[in-house]
Amino acid sequence: MVKSLDDVKRSAIAMELADMAEIQKLLIANEQKFISEISDPDVRDRFQKMLADDRKNMGVIETAMVQYGVKAEPRDVTKKMTQQVQQLMSGSDLKLFQKVGQHELLKHKQVMAGLLIHKCSQVVGADVAMAIGPLNAVNFENRAHQEQLKGIIELLGTRELTGKEPEQGLWGRVQDAVAALSGVFGSAVTQNSDKQDMDIRDLIRLDHNKVNTIYTEMGATEDVSKLQELFGQMYKDLLAHAKAEEQVVYPKIRSFYGNDDTQELFDEQAEMEKRLNEIKSIDPSNSQFKEKIKQLMDIIGDHIRQEESTMFASIGKNLSEKEREQLATEFKSAKSKIQDKMAASMKK
């Protein structure tokens, strides 16, 4: 019998992601406050652009957390720190340029957290790297924001401390630094979409790719503890994906995809859940374990082919781009709530 569906390494990464989400909310709140307090139109415009980026990046972080499939709460120390920063931002102890300095430090913290999660994902597994991949674009944008914030701190600090304007070359240096970053990182920064959510087909395909990656990882190892870890992730990912589709996607498509074809999708996922629970009762060291996984993946493979061919085509034909994006938002929200409930039930 599989001893646990939780893995310490994956849970630790989940907590880092939760911390990132908590700090991202603080960044957004800070930028809203700066926009209301700063009169310089150039500086205010830069913060407005940062705010637009950070709102989009909040959506990216949330998507990565849902794709990752392990839920956690932010650390108490992170919650306490964000509360302290909020008090500083609302108080009069710091000058405006010092508040922006605190904001730049948060951006740095966010970049380092993203890089750490990226490095950890390379060690833990290919499926983890795939799930958190979108964070790379967030990291690059935050680095570009850091360079702009350094210029803003110099500008505001010079004005507040001396009452005079800084040298005119300041913004030029900032722009050169941002351009250099864009050149190094390429399209990850400049071509990142303004949309917070993808087309529903993109989100479903990401889930399909992830389970196939986990299956490949399982085939490449005989380590019992690793098999247990990977099956725990597969179990949680497949159930959350299936229940979210059943709550949000299948009811939406039934009218144009057809009652019989839609019911077939429901039936396939019921069979999948049944087999997952059968495998859960088998010790990963048992020779039957991998054979049962293979049989499960044969069923899943047929299900994936149907969804990515006829179902996706039907969605593209019958739903507008806006409707597909809205369905993606609803799917992601439903999946996140399901993951929360699963995490809570496993703690009991």
Secondary structure, DSSP 8 states (H G I E B T S, - for coil): ----S--HHHHHHHHHHHHHHHHHHHHHHHHHHHHHH---HHHHHHHHHHHHHHHHHHHHHHHHHHHH-------HHHHHHHHHHHHHHHSSSS-HHHHHHHHHHHHHHHHHHHHHHHHHHHHH-HHHHHHHTTHHHHHHHHHHHHHHHHHHHHHHHHHHHHSS---TTHHHHHHHHHHHHHHHHTHHHHT--S-SS--HHHHHHHHHHHHHHHHHHHHT---HHHHHHHHHHHHHHHHHHHHHIIIIIHHHHHHHH-HHHHHHHHHHHHHHHHHHHHHHTS-TTSHHHHHHHHHHHHHHHHHHHHIIIIIHHHHHHHS-HHHHHHHHHHHHHHHHHHHHHHHHHHH-
